[in-house]
Amino acid sequence: MVPPPAQRRLGPDDYAQPAPVLAPALLGKFLCRKRGRRVIRLRITETEAYYGEADTACHARRGKTRRTAVMYQSGGYAYVYLCYGVHWMLNVVTGQEGFPEAALIRGVEGFDGPGKLTRALGISKALNGENLAESGRLWIEDDGFQPVCRAGRRVGIDYASETDRNRLWRFTALEKAASLSAPQGSV
């Protein structure tokens, strides 16, 4: 039996990339959540990029607020917010300090929606601002798998300008890592 490839936790340099670059690069990585004594690792299958105050779909379009302050930090922090008063959404802050951008984690294997994945992994406002490079509760790992992906239009942003609605900043993995895709841990 061949052992699985070593997994490496993403660090600050990995998160320093612009959101439209990092969002597709997150596909195939493991979203890791420690709950109690077990660690759940689920492969990321869908992301979306949000890039700066000029992006009318980005929460920071109106500038820095209490809610969006974490987006202005350097890349590598979790931005968790409540959507429609019902679903928690997990974003990975990307890029350089002072420029607000993030990649929304829209899906992981087994959970095809951002609200479903946060509910399954127990992700809530308590993890907003969590440093993903250092956290013992929430982080991302890379085992080298890079799926083929498709880019498409972001969803749920009818309020944004036509230009921003038409950006191809939603990324979906088209293949799975056959022997590596099984979730590690149980939800």
PLY file of the C-alpha trace (Angstrom):
ply
format ascii 1.0
element vertex 187
property float x
property float y
property float z
element edge 186
property int vertex1
property int vertex2
end_header
0.00 0.00 0.00
1.36 3.41 -1.00
1.13 6.05 1.73
-0.78 9.23 0.85
1.33 12.26 -0.09
2.37 14.55 2.72
0.02 17.42 3.39
1.33 20.92 3.97
-0.57 23.64 5.82
-0.90 26.83 3.77
1.10 29.72 5.21
1.09 33.51 4.91
2.92 33.52 1.56
0.27 31.25 0.04
-2.51 33.65 1.06
-0.67 36.76 -0.21
-1.95 36.22 -3.76
-4.81 38.29 -5.23
-8.26 36.71 -4.77
-8.82 35.99 -8.50
-5.54 34.02 -8.47
-5.90 32.26 -5.10
-9.59 31.30 -5.47
-8.96 28.73 -8.26
-5.72 27.63 -6.58
-7.71 26.64 -3.45
-9.59 23.99 -5.45
-8.41 20.53 -4.46
-6.95 21.70 -1.15
-8.31 20.35 2.14
-10.44 22.59 4.34
-9.58 21.34 7.84
-11.70 21.79 10.94
-10.80 20.49 14.38
-13.85 19.54 16.40
-13.10 18.04 19.77
-10.27 15.54 19.33
-10.84 14.83 15.64
-9.83 16.72 12.54
-12.20 16.74 9.56
-10.52 17.27 6.16
-12.77 17.94 3.17
-11.50 18.77 -0.32
-12.49 22.23 -1.62
-14.57 21.96 -4.81
-15.90 25.47 -5.43
-14.78 29.04 -4.70
-15.54 32.64 -5.72
-13.26 35.69 -5.76
-14.14 39.16 -4.44
-11.60 41.88 -5.19
-11.49 45.31 -3.61
-13.76 48.30 -3.12
-14.19 48.77 -6.90
-15.79 45.29 -7.16
-19.48 46.10 -6.60
-20.12 42.48 -5.55
-17.53 42.71 -2.74
-18.69 43.50 0.80
-15.95 46.15 0.97
-17.51 48.14 -1.89
-18.62 50.77 0.64
-15.25 50.89 2.38
-13.98 49.61 5.68
-16.68 48.89 8.25
-16.81 46.88 11.44
-18.10 43.92 9.42
-15.47 44.14 6.66
-12.44 45.14 8.77
-11.00 41.60 8.59
-10.93 41.86 4.77
-8.37 44.67 5.09
-5.90 42.44 6.92
-3.13 40.58 5.13
-4.15 37.31 3.52
-4.71 34.24 5.65
-7.59 35.19 7.91
-11.12 33.79 7.96
-13.91 36.23 7.11
-17.14 34.65 8.37
-20.46 36.45 8.01
-24.16 35.64 8.25
-26.06 35.56 4.94
-29.83 36.21 4.87
-29.79 35.89 8.66
-29.57 32.10 8.25
-26.31 30.77 6.75
-22.73 31.39 7.85
-20.36 31.94 4.92
-16.62 31.20 5.08
-14.21 33.38 3.13
-10.42 33.29 3.04
-8.91 36.79 3.13
-6.25 37.10 0.43
-3.63 39.56 -0.78
-1.87 42.40 0.98
-2.85 44.32 4.10
-4.98 47.37 3.34
-6.61 46.02 0.15
-9.90 44.17 0.82
-10.25 40.89 -1.02
-11.31 37.35 -0.24
-12.19 33.95 -1.69
-15.56 32.51 -0.66
-15.46 28.75 -0.08
-18.68 27.71 -1.87
-18.32 23.95 -1.64
-16.33 20.99 -0.39
-16.74 17.33 -1.28
-19.97 16.11 0.25
-21.42 19.61 0.76
-22.41 21.62 -2.31
-23.23 24.97 -0.76
-21.50 27.46 1.49
-24.21 27.30 4.16
-24.24 23.49 4.14
-20.48 23.25 4.59
-20.33 25.75 7.46
-23.23 24.02 9.21
-21.59 20.60 8.81
-18.23 21.85 10.08
-19.57 24.05 12.88
-18.18 27.25 11.36
-19.78 30.42 12.74
-18.96 34.00 13.72
-16.75 32.59 16.49
-14.17 31.85 13.76
-14.33 35.29 12.12
-10.79 36.70 12.12
-9.18 33.30 12.75
-5.58 33.17 11.49
-5.67 30.18 9.12
-1.88 29.86 9.05
-1.68 29.37 12.84
-5.10 28.19 14.00
-5.64 24.89 15.74
-9.37 25.08 14.88
-9.53 25.92 11.15
-6.92 25.78 8.39
-6.21 24.68 4.80
-3.80 21.92 3.72
-2.27 21.11 0.35
-1.35 17.56 -0.71
-0.38 18.60 -4.24
-3.63 17.63 -5.99
-4.63 20.20 -8.62
-7.97 19.49 -10.29
-9.02 20.79 -13.66
-11.41 23.63 -13.04
-14.06 25.67 -14.81
-14.53 29.41 -14.39
-18.00 30.92 -14.47
-20.05 33.88 -13.29
-20.50 34.45 -9.58
-23.97 33.81 -8.18
-26.28 35.70 -5.84
-24.92 39.15 -6.71
-27.83 40.74 -8.59
-27.08 44.05 -6.83
-23.62 44.31 -8.49
-22.84 46.19 -11.71
-23.22 44.31 -14.99
-19.44 44.23 -15.41
-18.97 42.67 -11.98
-21.87 40.21 -12.46
-20.17 38.99 -15.65
-16.71 38.42 -14.18
-15.66 34.78 -14.43
-14.60 34.59 -10.79
-16.52 31.48 -9.69
-14.34 28.37 -9.87
-15.51 24.75 -9.80
-13.36 21.61 -9.71
-14.23 19.26 -12.57
-12.44 16.19 -11.26
-11.82 14.45 -7.99
-8.66 12.89 -6.63
-9.76 9.28 -6.96
-7.84 7.76 -4.09
-7.56 10.92 -2.03
-11.07 12.36 -2.20
-12.61 10.43 0.67
-13.20 12.79 3.60
-10.87 12.15 6.51
-12.77 12.12 9.77
-16.52 12.13 9.99
-18.98 14.95 10.08
0 1
1 2
2 3
3 4
4 5
5 6
6 7
7 8
8 9
9 10
10 11
11 12
12 13
13 14
14 15
15 16
16 17
17 18
18 19
19 20
20 21
21 22
22 23
23 24
24 25
25 26
26 27
27 28
28 29
29 30
30 31
31 32
32 33
33 34
34 35
35 36
36 37
37 38
38 39
39 40
40 41
41 42
42 43
43 44
44 45
45 46
46 47
47 48
48 49
49 50
50 51
51 52
52 53
53 54
54 55
55 56
56 57
57 58
58 59
59 60
60 61
61 62
62 63
63 64
64 65
65 66
66 67
67 68
68 69
69 70
70 71
71 72
72 73
73 74
74 75
75 76
76 77
77 78
78 79
79 80
80 81
81 82
82 83
83 84
84 85
85 86
86 87
87 88
88 89
89 90
90 91
91 92
92 93
93 94
94 95
95 96
96 97
97 98
98 99
99 100
100 101
101 102
102 103
103 104
104 105
105 106
106 107
107 108
108 109
109 110
110 111
111 112
112 113
113 114
114 115
115 116
116 117
117 118
118 119
119 120
120 121
121 122
122 123
123 124
124 125
125 126
126 127
127 128
128 129
129 130
130 131
131 132
132 133
133 134
134 135
135 136
136 137
137 138
138 139
139 140
140 141
141 142
142 143
143 144
144 145
145 146
146 147
147 148
148 149
149 150
150 151
151 152
152 153
153 154
154 155
155 156
156 157
157 158
158 159
159 160
160 161
161 162
162 163
163 164
164 165
165 166
166 167
167 168
168 169
169 170
170 171
171 172
172 173
173 174
174 175
175 176
176 177
177 178
178 179
179 180
180 181
181 182
182 183
183 184
184 185
185 186
